[in-house]
Amino acid sequence: MNRRAVVLAALACWLSASAPASAQGFGAPIIDIVGHWATRQHEDQEERGPGGELGDYTGLPLNDAARMRADTWSGALYGLDEWQCRPHTSPNIWRSVYPATITRDIDRVTGEAIAYHINFQNLIDRVIWMDGRPHPSEDAAHTWAGFSTGKWEGDMLTITTTHLKEYILRRDGVPHSDQATMVEHLLRHGDFLTILQIVTDPVYLTEPYIQSTDFQLDLHGTEAPVLCEVAEETDHPRGWVPHRSPEQAQKDQADFARKHNIPLDAVKGGAETTYPDYRKKLKQLGAP
């Protein structure tokens, strides 16, 4: 009996020692997301390149306030000196043209992961804290990257982000406020990394905005920063403010509806348009 107890104890020690690091509570996950990740422009190419067509709010749970902000949005804002070096915020930058480099900070004593860094060519460096620290108070500074904490749920890294600056969700001007929060789920499948984003905004969205984006491992990736220099790009007089009129926004929506043979009601978006049941209403609305 004593010999059997010794054997069982030895077996238990061996199983404990050979268990994966993540099962022991250490920071190293089973799935490694560290590396250079390249964009693949064939996926939602317009959104990851020049931006979607003006007036296209299909599939977006935006409210009237967000629609008004988007209707008066003008891409010419990026011609202003103070806008030319403005980075995208965390909810938007996954859909930019920039690759992502993910690194990990390790506690050299315990081997636990302190934080991940998701860097987009130094435009923003997102720090994902993994050490259990809480989010700061509502009065803390809001930044382009926001404040992010993460935890491993099996092979999936779940990230919660708060304290974002106000900016745009998409390049056609659909906004998010500084009260927006985001939950991300990062999943790796071989050489592909999928990012599922869930953005909640009490100011501009009536329901969470959900989208997924894929990146591919790039063994030849670099960390070359994007150097931004302000340049005179327009001949407008000093003090000119880029803008679009409500009349022009209505024309853009009507043009998009006719081009794609979509009812104008659907083009205007809203949470209702994101559900399968909306197909029944589409049949009743008919062509534009």
N, C-alpha and C positions, 0 to 999 in steps of 0.2 A: 504493500500500500504506500509506503514511504517512497519507493522507487517510482511508482505511478504518479504520485504528487509532484515529484521533482521533474519528471518528463513533461507533465502538463504545464507546470510553471515555466519551464524552458521554452515550450512551444508558444505560450502566451507572450513571452518576452520577444521571441523571434518575429511573431506576427506584428507586434507593436512596432518593432524596429524597422520592419520592411514596409509598413503602411506608407502611402503617398504623403508628401509633406502637407498638402492641404487638408488631409483627414486628421492631422495632428494639431491643426490650428495654426500652422505656420503660414507665412504669406505667399509662398510659391504655389501657384495653382497647377492643376493637372494640364490645363490648356494654356499655352503660352501665347500671349498676344503681342509680345515685344517684337519690334522690327519696323521696317519701312513698308508702308502700305500705299499702293498706287491707285489712283482713280481709274475707273473704266467708263469712258465717256459715252459708250453705246447705251448705257442704262440711264433713262430719263435725260437724254443728251441736252435738251433745251434748258432744263433746270440746272444742269451742272456746267453749262457754257454761257450762251448769251442771255439766258433767262426766258421764261415763258411768254406767250403772247399777251399783250395788254388786254385787259378786260376778261381774262380767263380766270374765273374763281371756282371752276368746277371741282367738286369733291372736297371743298374746304368748309369747315364748320364756323365760318366767320359771322359776325353780327353786323348790324348797320353801321356802327362806328368804324369797324375795321374796313368795311366796304368803302366808306367815304374817304378814309385815309388812303386806301389803295387807288381809288378813282382819281385822286389829286396828286398821286406820286409821279415824279419825273426822274428818269435815269440821269438827266443832265445835272442832278445834284453832285454827281461824282466829278464834275468839271470844276466845282468850287474848291478853292485852296484848302479849306478846312475839312473837306470830305475826301480828298484824293488819297490820303493815307489811312483812312478809317478801315479797320478790319471788320470782318463779319463776326457776329456773336456765335456762341456755341451751338444754338439750335440751327443756325444757317450755314455754318462753315463746312459741315459734312457734305453739303451739296455744291461746294465751290470747286474750282479747277485744281485745288492744291492737294498734294499727297499728304498723308499723315505719318508721322514718326512717333512710335510709342516706346518709351523707356520706363525703367522701374528703379526706384530708390529702395535700397535694402538696408535694414538694420544689421550692421556687421557683427553684432554680438548675438542676437537671437535668430537672424536669418529671415525675419518677417519682413513683408513688404510694407514700407511706410507710405509710399505713394506711387502712382503712375503719372507719367507726363505724356499728354497727347499734343504734339507740336505740329503746327501747320506752317512750316518754313519760316518760323519766328514771327508770323503775323499775330498769332496768339499762342500761348503755351498754357494748356489746360492742366492744372494739377488736380489729380483725383486722389484725395486723402483716403488711405486704407487703415488708419490706426484708430478708428473709432471716435475721432473728435466730433463734436456737435457742429451744426451750422451756426453761424454768428447771428446776432440780433438783427431785426429788420432795419435798424439804423446803420448797419455796417455798409461799407462802400459797395456799390454795384459796378461791375466791370464787364468788358466784352466777353471774358471767359466765364464769369460767374464763380460761385463757390461750389465745389463738387466733392462728394464723398462716395465711396464705392464699397461693394462687398461681393464676394463670390457666392453664387447660388448654384452649386454643382459646377458645371463647366461654363456657366454664364456669368459674366461680370455685369452687375447692375449698378448704375451710376445715378445719383440724385443731384441735380444742379439747381441752385437758387442764386439770388443776388445778381441778376443779369441787367445790363443796360437795355433801355428801349431800343429796338431796331426793327428789322424786317425779317419775316419768316421766309419769304420768297423774293425773287428779283423783280417781280411785277409790283412790288410795293405793299403786299399784305403784311401788316405790322404785328409785332408782339410788344407788350408793354414791359415795364420794369417790375411788374408783379408776376410775370410768367415764371413758371418752374418747368423743369424737364426731367423725365426719367428715361434712361437709355439702357438697353440690353445689348451687350457685345457678345457675339457668338462666333467662334472660329470653326470652319469646316475645311480641313486641309489647308490649302493656300488662300482661302477666301475668308474675309472678315465681314460679317453682317452687323450693321448697326441699326437697331430698331429704336426710334425716337417717339416719345409720347410727351407732347407739349401741352400744358394746361395754362390758360390765361383768362382770369376772370374779367379782364377789361375788353378783350377783342374776340374771344372764342366762346361759343355756347357749349362746346364739347371739346374733349382733348383732340388735338391734331396729331395724327399718327402717320409716320412714313418710315420706310426702310431703305438703306443704302448699302451697297457692297463695294469693298475694296479688295485688291489682290496683292499678295505678298510680292515685294520687289527686292530681289537679292542685290540689285545694283543701285538701290536708292541712295540719295545723298541728303544731307541736312543743310544744303545751301539756302541761306536766308533770302527772302524777297526784300530787296532794297527799294524803298519808296522815296521818290523825289517829286516835289510839287512842281508842276509845269503849267504854263498858260495854255489852256485848251480851247477857249472860246473868245469871241470878239464882243461879248456882251458888256454893257457899261457896268461900272462899279455899283454894287448895290442891287443888281438884278437877281431875282429869286426864281429858280426853276419851278415850274408848276404846270399842271394840266387843268383845264376847265372842266366842270361837270358835263358840259355839252360834248366835249371831246371824249370824255370817258364813256358816255352813252353811245357815241358813234363807234368807239373801239369795241364795246360789248356787242353791238349789233353786227359789226363786221365779222367778229369771231363767230357769232352764232350762225350767220349765213355761210361762212367759209366751211364750217364743219357740220352744217345741217343739224344744229342743236337748238332746242327751244330757248328763248332768252331767259326764261325763268330758271332753267338749269345752269346757264352760264353765270348767273349771279351767285351761285353757290348757296351755302347754308348747310346746317347739320342734316336737314331732311334729304338732301341730295346725295349723302354718303351711304344711304341704306338701300338694300335690294328692292324694297317695296316701292321706291321712287320710280321704278320702271313702269309701274301701272299708271302713274300720273303723267309720265312722258308720253305714253300712247294717247292720252287725252289732250295733251297740249299740242301735239303735232309739230310739223316743221315750222321754222321761223318765217 
